[in-house]
Amino acid sequence: MYYMGVDVGSVSTNIVLLDNTLKVIEKLYLRTKGKPIKAIQYGLEILSQQYDSHQIISVGTTGSGRQMASFLIGADIVKNEITAHAVAALEIDKEVCTILEIGGQDSKIILLKNGIVTDFAMNTVCAAGTGSFLDRQAERLEIPIEKFGEYALKSKSPVRIAGRCAVFAESDMIHKQQLGYKEEDIIGGLCEAMVRNYLSNVGKGKEIRTKVFFQGGVAANRGIKTAFESALGIEIFVPEHHDVMGAIGAAILGKEESMKTGKTNFKGFEVAKNDFVPRSIECKDCGNNCEVIAIKDGEKTVGCFGDRCGKWSSKMVI
């Protein structure tokens, strides 16, 4: 029997299965590509080739698309990314005090004390502090993103890059290339700039205490990890499954919920074959004029989200 966790983000959709000991048995890191519904269904289709629906005894969802994912697959609990990442980290090490997380489109810092989240901050505005910015620069330099960290570690004299803005950072990188600087020194400088950006924006005014975990897809970049250690003067720990920690946290929370209720809402892997279509509805019942997203399965509406008052999202079926 397995506990499923689903983390739907703008860049990646991550799905994990945990066993009774909360060990990761299966993990999928899928590119969302602007089609979260398709990404979720593709992930379920892959899992259905190895597992049966009755083996899934709980489901938790998180990420920016957590509500939609909940409607599609039948989640037992829906939690925000802050809670999910904190729960996953604490399962690994109860002494973790700070979580640095950098994803594809946003970054966040989570502060904990005695196993409880005491503060957090998020950056969803500046692209210069996200994984998608690194992806773009890797593509422009024609270097695989997987090797970005290796290049950064080779640098003996990192070039200072203006990293407070994605546009300025890219222009500065191009200028440095034209001046003949080595690629590894430019990449090393980019990693340092990204860390400066993170600490001055997301980490501004925050007390970063050890033990520190570095989570999210960008944690695979050893150049960023080294830059954090250099800037903070402390050791940074990268969990084994750093790229799917949100999904792991959601799975753990899903397990706890199913143990309370003794059942699961999971609809089964068969939903991978359903023809789900999102439809936009503008609610004019009050001055908020919310844009509500309805998820349609044929003629049936399986769920809605996007409203502020809960009038639509509280209805599982219309």
N, C-alpha and C positions, 0 to 999 in steps of 0.2 A: 504494500500500500504506500502511496506517495502523496506528498503535499506540494501543490503547484503554486508558483509565484510568477506573476506577469508584470513587467515594468515597461510601459509604453511611453516612449519619448519621441521627440520630433526627429531625432537622427537614428536611434536604434530602438528595437523592440526586443526585450530580453525575457526569456522564459526558462525557469528552472524547475526541477523536480528534486525534492528532498526525501530521504528515507526517515524511519522512525528516530534515528540518532541525529537527524538534521544534517546529514552528510549530503553533499551535492552529488546526485546520481546522474543527472542530465542537465546540460545547459545549452541554450541556443542564443546566439547573439546575431540578430537579424537587422539589416538596414531597413528603416521604416520607409524611406523614399517618398514621403508625402502621402503614403497609403497605409495608414495604421490598421485598418480593417483587414486588408489583404495580408499584411505582415503577420497579424495575429492568426489568421486562418492558415497561412502557410506554416507557421510554427506548430499549430495543432495537427496539421496534416503530417508533418514529419514525425511527431510524437506518436501518432496513431499507428504508425508502421511497426512500432515496438511495444506499445502499451495498450491496454484496454481501458475503456472509460471507467469501469467499476474499480480500477486500481487507484483512481484519483479520489481521495477522501476529503480534500479541502482545496480551496483556491483563494488566493489573495491578490489584489491588483494595486498598482501604484503608478506613479509617473503622470505626466500631463494628460495622457489618454486613459487614466484609470477608470473614470466613470463609464466611458464607452466600452472599454474592455470588460467591465463588470456586466454590462447589459448583454454583450455578445456571448460570453462563455458561462455566465452565472457564477459570480464571485460570492464568497462567504463574508469577505470583509474588504473594504476599500480604504486605503490610507495614503496620506501624502508622502512625498519622497523623504522629507526630513525624518519622520518617524521610521520609515522602512530602512533607511541607511543606518540609523542609530541602532535599531534592533539587530541588524545583521552584524554590525561591528561589535556590539556587546556580547553577542553569542560567541564570537571568536576570542575576545579578550575583555573581561569586565573592567580592566584598568584604563581603557581608552578614554581620553579626555577631550581630544579634538579630532574632528573628521574634516579633511580637506577633500572636496569632491569637485571634479571638473568633468562635465559631460560634453555632448556634442554642441548644444545650443545654450547651455547655462552653466553656472558654477555656484557652489554654495559652501558655507562653512558651518559646522555644527559643533557646539560646545556642550560638554556633558560634565556632570558632577555627581558622583555616587550612583552612576548608572541612569541618571535622569537628564534629559535635554534641558539646559538652562538658558540657552541663547542660540540664535542662528541668523544667518544673513544669506541672501541670494542675489545673483546678478543675472538678469535675463535680458539686459539691454546691450552691453558692450560685447561685440563679437571677438575682440582681440583677446579675451580671456576664456575662449572656448575651444573645444576640439575641432569644430568645423573650420576655424581659422587655420589651425595647423594642417588640416587636410588640404586646404586650398594652397597653402604655401608649399607643401610637399609635392602637390601636383604641378605647381608652377616651376619648381626646381627639378622636376622629373626624378624625384627620389621617393621610393616606397615609404609610406608613413610608418611602417613597421621598423624601418632603419633610421628614422629621424633621431632617435635617442642615441644610437651608436655614433652617428656623425657628431652630435653635440658633445659626447664624451671624448672624442678625438681632439676637440678644440683646445689649443694651448693659450690662445688669446681671443676670447669671445668679443665680437664687435658689439658696441652698445647700440641697440635698436630702440627707436622711439615707440614704445609699446602701449601708450595710453589710448590709442585709437587704431582700429584695424586698418583704416585707410592710410593713416600716416605711417604705420608700421610697415605696410607693404611697399609704400613709396620709398621709405628709408632703406628697406632691404634691397630694392632694385638699384637705388643709388650706390649702396655699398658693393653690390655686384659689379656695377660699372666701374667702380674704383679699383677692382681687382682683388678684393678680399676673398679668402678661401671659403668654400661652401661650409665646411665644418665650423669655421669661426662665425659665419653669419647665422647658422642654425643654433650654435651655442648661445649667441647673443639673443636670438629669438626666444629661446627657452627662458633665459634670464629676464627678458622683457615681459614674458607672459606671467612669470612669477611675481614680478614687481607690480604688474597690473592687478593681479589677484589680491596681493597683500594690501595694496593701497585702496582698493575698492571693496571687495568682499570682506577682507580681513581687517579693514580700518576700525580701530578702536577695540578690537577683540584681543583678549588675552589667550594666546596660543600656548597651551600647557601640554606637556608630555603625559601620556603616550599619544603620539599622533599617527592616525591612519590616513593614507592617501587612497581615495577610491574614485571610481569612474573609469571610462575608457582611456582617458589621457594618462592614467597612472601607469600604463604599460610603457610610457616614454621615460626611459631612465634619465634622459637629459633634464626633464622637468623635475623629477624626484631629486636629482643632484642639486639643481638650482634652488629648490625649496630648502634642502639641508644646508646649503651654503648661506642662504639669506637668513634662515632662522637660527642656525648654529646648533641644531638638534637632529637626532636621527628620525627619519620618516619610515614608517612601516607600510608596505603595500601588501594587502591580503591576497591570497592565492586567486580568489575569484573576484578581484577588484572591479571587473567590468560588469558584473551582474549582481552587485551587492543590494541594489534596490529590490530586485526580484527575490533574492534570498530573504530579505526582511519581510517582504509581502507574504512569502510562503510560510514563514515562521508565525506571523500574525494570523494567517489563515488557519494554521493548525490549532492555535489557541482558541480561535472562534469556534471551529468545528467540534472541539472537545467540550465546549460549553453547551452547544446545541445538539450534538450527537448526530448531525446530518450535514450534507453539503448541498449547495445550490448548483453545482457543476452540471452543465447541460450535456456534456459528453463531447467527444472528438467529432461527432457527426456535424457540429455547427461549422466545421471547416468547409462543408459543401453548400451551406446556405448562401443565398444571394442577398447579402446585407447592403442596403443603400442608405447613406445619410441624406436627410432633407432639411433644409433651413426653414424655420418658421419665425416670423416676427410677431411677438406677443404685444398686443396693444391694450392689455387690460389695465395697465398703469403707466405712469410717466417714465418708467425705466426702459420701456420699448426693447426688452431683451431679445437677442437673436438666439432662439432655441434650436438645438440640433436634435432632430428625431431620427432614430435608427429604425429603418423599415426592413422587415423580412417578408417580402411579398407585399400583401395587403395589411399585414400586421405590424404595429409599432411595438418594438421590444423594449424601448426605453428612450428617454430624453435627457439632455443636459444642456447647461448654458444659461439657465434662468437664475435669478438672484433670490427669489422668494421661496423656491422649492415647489411651486405649484405644478410645474411640468415634470421635474426630475423625481418627484415623489411617486409618480405614476409609472409602474413597471410595464404595464400594458394599457394602451388606450383603446 
